Amino acid sequence: MLLATVLVLLVVQALGRTLVRPLIPIFGAAVPFLDPRFAVSDVRLSCVGASDVVRFRGNLSQPLLIDGRIINPFGWNGMPAGGFQITYTVGGALQYGALLLIFVLAWPASGPRELVCRLALSVPCIALLSLAIVPFTVLAEFRQGLVSLVAPTALDGSLIASRYLMGGGGWVIALLTAAFCIDGARRLAICKSDLCMTDD
């Protein structure tokens, strides 16, 4: 476990920006897909102090009627120029995938074939974890910004769910996904072994 942790963390530290860069356009497209009320104007890798971050900038896609009040996008009809801005650390974007990979590598395997199957299952699962959790978290912050324009002390439900993910819920999802990869790889390795024995 210690060896797998050190190995994965070194990879994330050295290649974090490279690993996240291909996902950036999908992050940007996922937010308005999840909630068409928002438009993402810019998503890019940036730096805040010593930290690498993914910076999201967005706005309302059109005027909204909320509680009898019309909320215009920033820069429309008297609204000041600006928008919503959220930063998400590169390490944060990769943390759930990193945890999954640590357990996939550290859990005892019956042989190289099973380990290869685990890694093959892990790659799409890691991408799906990032693509599900990061846009949802950004959207929750955007929604909270919208709610704050109407009721400064109110909390949006998606922000509560996002805080749950960051408070440990995302780690639980990552561990369950790792268990799926480990069990799925074991089954695949057994099936392949049975096929080889049958062929012989």
Contacts in CASP RR format, 6 or more apart in sequence:
PFRMAT RR
TARGET T0000
AUTHOR 0000-0000-0000
METHOD contacts of the structure
MODEL  1
MLLATVLVLLVVQALGRTLVRPLIPIFGAAVPFLDPRFAVSDVRLSCVGA
SDVVRFRGNLSQPLLIDGRIINPFGWNGMPAGGFQITYTVGGALQYGALL
LIFVLAWPASGPRELVCRLALSVPCIALLSLAIVPFTVLAEFRQGLVSLV
APTALDGSLIASRYLMGGGGWVIALLTAAFCIDGARRLAICKSDLCMTDD
1 102 0 8 1.000
1 106 0 8 1.000
3 106 0 8 1.000
4 101 0 8 1.000
4 102 0 8 1.000
4 103 0 8 1.000
4 105 0 8 1.000
4 106 0 8 1.000
5 102 0 8 1.000
5 106 0 8 1.000
7 105 0 8 1.000
8 98 0 8 1.000
8 101 0 8 1.000
8 102 0 8 1.000
8 105 0 8 1.000
9 98 0 8 1.000
12 19 0 8 1.000
12 91 0 8 1.000
12 94 0 8 1.000
12 98 0 8 1.000
16 52 0 8 1.000
16 90 0 8 1.000
16 91 0 8 1.000
16 94 0 8 1.000
17 45 0 8 1.000
17 52 0 8 1.000
17 90 0 8 1.000
19 94 0 8 1.000
20 45 0 8 1.000
20 54 0 8 1.000
20 90 0 8 1.000
20 93 0 8 1.000
20 94 0 8 1.000
20 130 0 8 1.000
21 45 0 8 1.000
23 93 0 8 1.000
23 127 0 8 1.000
23 130 0 8 1.000
23 131 0 8 1.000
23 134 0 8 1.000
24 43 0 8 1.000
24 44 0 8 1.000
24 45 0 8 1.000
24 54 0 8 1.000
25 43 0 8 1.000
26 131 0 8 1.000
27 43 0 8 1.000
27 54 0 8 1.000
27 56 0 8 1.000
27 131 0 8 1.000
27 134 0 8 1.000
27 135 0 8 1.000
27 138 0 8 1.000
28 40 0 8 1.000
28 43 0 8 1.000
28 56 0 8 1.000
28 135 0 8 1.000
29 40 0 8 1.000
30 131 0 8 1.000
30 135 0 8 1.000
31 38 0 8 1.000
31 40 0 8 1.000
31 56 0 8 1.000
31 135 0 8 1.000
31 138 0 8 1.000
31 139 0 8 1.000
31 142 0 8 1.000
32 38 0 8 1.000
32 39 0 8 1.000
32 40 0 8 1.000
32 61 0 8 1.000
34 135 0 8 1.000
34 136 0 8 1.000
34 139 0 8 1.000
35 139 0 8 1.000
35 142 0 8 1.000
35 143 0 8 1.000
36 61 0 8 1.000
37 60 0 8 1.000
37 61 0 8 1.000
37 62 0 8 1.000
37 64 0 8 1.000
37 146 0 8 1.000
38 58 0 8 1.000
38 59 0 8 1.000
38 60 0 8 1.000
38 61 0 8 1.000
38 84 0 8 1.000
38 139 0 8 1.000
38 142 0 8 1.000
39 58 0 8 1.000
39 59 0 8 1.000
39 60 0 8 1.000
39 61 0 8 1.000
40 56 0 8 1.000
40 57 0 8 1.000
40 58 0 8 1.000
41 57 0 8 1.000
41 58 0 8 1.000
41 59 0 8 1.000
42 55 0 8 1.000
42 56 0 8 1.000
42 57 0 8 1.000
42 58 0 8 1.000
43 54 0 8 1.000
43 55 0 8 1.000
43 56 0 8 1.000
43 57 0 8 1.000
44 54 0 8 1.000
44 55 0 8 1.000
45 52 0 8 1.000
45 53 0 8 1.000
45 54 0 8 1.000
45 55 0 8 1.000
45 90 0 8 1.000
46 52 0 8 1.000
46 53 0 8 1.000
46 54 0 8 1.000
46 55 0 8 1.000
46 87 0 8 1.000
47 53 0 8 1.000
48 87 0 8 1.000
51 89 0 8 1.000
51 90 0 8 1.000
52 89 0 8 1.000
52 90 0 8 1.000
52 91 0 8 1.000
53 87 0 8 1.000
53 88 0 8 1.000
53 89 0 8 1.000
53 90 0 8 1.000
54 87 0 8 1.000
54 88 0 8 1.000
54 89 0 8 1.000
54 90 0 8 1.000
54 93 0 8 1.000
54 134 0 8 1.000
55 85 0 8 1.000
55 86 0 8 1.000
55 87 0 8 1.000
56 84 0 8 1.000
56 85 0 8 1.000
56 86 0 8 1.000
56 87 0 8 1.000
56 88 0 8 1.000
56 138 0 8 1.000
57 83 0 8 1.000
57 84 0 8 1.000
57 85 0 8 1.000
58 83 0 8 1.000
58 84 0 8 1.000
58 85 0 8 1.000
58 142 0 8 1.000
59 73 0 8 1.000
59 74 0 8 1.000
59 82 0 8 1.000
59 83 0 8 1.000
59 84 0 8 1.000
60 71 0 8 1.000
60 72 0 8 1.000
60 73 0 8 1.000
60 74 0 8 1.000
60 146 0 8 1.000
61 73 0 8 1.000
62 73 0 8 1.000
63 70 0 8 1.000
63 71 0 8 1.000
63 72 0 8 1.000
63 73 0 8 1.000
63 76 0 8 1.000
63 77 0 8 1.000
64 70 0 8 1.000
64 71 0 8 1.000
64 146 0 8 1.000
65 71 0 8 1.000
66 146 0 8 1.000
66 150 0 8 1.000
67 150 0 8 1.000
69 150 0 8 1.000
71 146 0 8 1.000
71 149 0 8 1.000
71 150 0 8 1.000
72 78 0 8 1.000
72 79 0 8 1.000
73 79 0 8 1.000
73 83 0 8 1.000
74 80 0 8 1.000
74 81 0 8 1.000
74 82 0 8 1.000
74 83 0 8 1.000
75 81 0 8 1.000
75 82 0 8 1.000
84 141 0 8 1.000
84 142 0 8 1.000
84 145 0 8 1.000
84 146 0 8 1.000
86 138 0 8 1.000
86 141 0 8 1.000
86 142 0 8 1.000
88 134 0 8 1.000
88 137 0 8 1.000
88 138 0 8 1.000
91 98 0 8 1.000
93 130 0 8 1.000
93 134 0 8 1.000
94 130 0 8 1.000
96 126 0 8 1.000
96 129 0 8 1.000
96 130 0 8 1.000
96 133 0 8 1.000
96 170 0 8 1.000
96 171 0 8 1.000
96 173 0 8 1.000
96 174 0 8 1.000
97 125 0 8 1.000
97 126 0 8 1.000
97 129 0 8 1.000
97 130 0 8 1.000
97 174 0 8 1.000
99 171 0 8 1.000
99 174 0 8 1.000
99 175 0 8 1.000
99 178 0 8 1.000
100 122 0 8 1.000
100 125 0 8 1.000
100 126 0 8 1.000
100 129 0 8 1.000
100 174 0 8 1.000
100 175 0 8 1.000
100 177 0 8 1.000
100 178 0 8 1.000
100 181 0 8 1.000
101 122 0 8 1.000
101 126 0 8 1.000
101 178 0 8 1.000
103 175 0 8 1.000
103 178 0 8 1.000
103 179 0 8 1.000
103 182 0 8 1.000
104 118 0 8 1.000
104 119 0 8 1.000
104 122 0 8 1.000
104 178 0 8 1.000
104 181 0 8 1.000
104 182 0 8 1.000
105 115 0 8 1.000
105 118 0 8 1.000
107 178 0 8 1.000
107 182 0 8 1.000
109 115 0 8 1.000
109 118 0 8 1.000
109 185 0 8 1.000
110 186 0 8 1.000
110 189 0 8 1.000
111 189 0 8 1.000
113 189 0 8 1.000
113 192 0 8 1.000
113 193 0 8 1.000
114 185 0 8 1.000
114 186 0 8 1.000
114 188 0 8 1.000
114 189 0 8 1.000
115 185 0 8 1.000
117 184 0 8 1.000
117 185 0 8 1.000
117 186 0 8 1.000
117 188 0 8 1.000
117 189 0 8 1.000
118 181 0 8 1.000
118 182 0 8 1.000
118 185 0 8 1.000
120 185 0 8 1.000
121 180 0 8 1.000
121 181 0 8 1.000
121 184 0 8 1.000
121 185 0 8 1.000
121 188 0 8 1.000
122 178 0 8 1.000
122 181 0 8 1.000
125 177 0 8 1.000
125 180 0 8 1.000
125 181 0 8 1.000
129 173 0 8 1.000
129 174 0 8 1.000
129 177 0 8 1.000
133 165 0 8 1.000
133 170 0 8 1.000
133 173 0 8 1.000
136 158 0 8 1.000
136 161 0 8 1.000
136 162 0 8 1.000
136 165 0 8 1.000
137 162 0 8 1.000
137 165 0 8 1.000
137 166 0 8 1.000
139 158 0 8 1.000
140 156 0 8 1.000
140 157 0 8 1.000
140 158 0 8 1.000
140 159 0 8 1.000
140 161 0 8 1.000
140 162 0 8 1.000
141 159 0 8 1.000
141 162 0 8 1.000
143 156 0 8 1.000
143 157 0 8 1.000
143 158 0 8 1.000
143 159 0 8 1.000
144 155 0 8 1.000
144 156 0 8 1.000
144 158 0 8 1.000
144 159 0 8 1.000
145 156 0 8 1.000
146 156 0 8 1.000
147 154 0 8 1.000
147 155 0 8 1.000
147 156 0 8 1.000
148 154 0 8 1.000
165 173 0 8 1.000
END
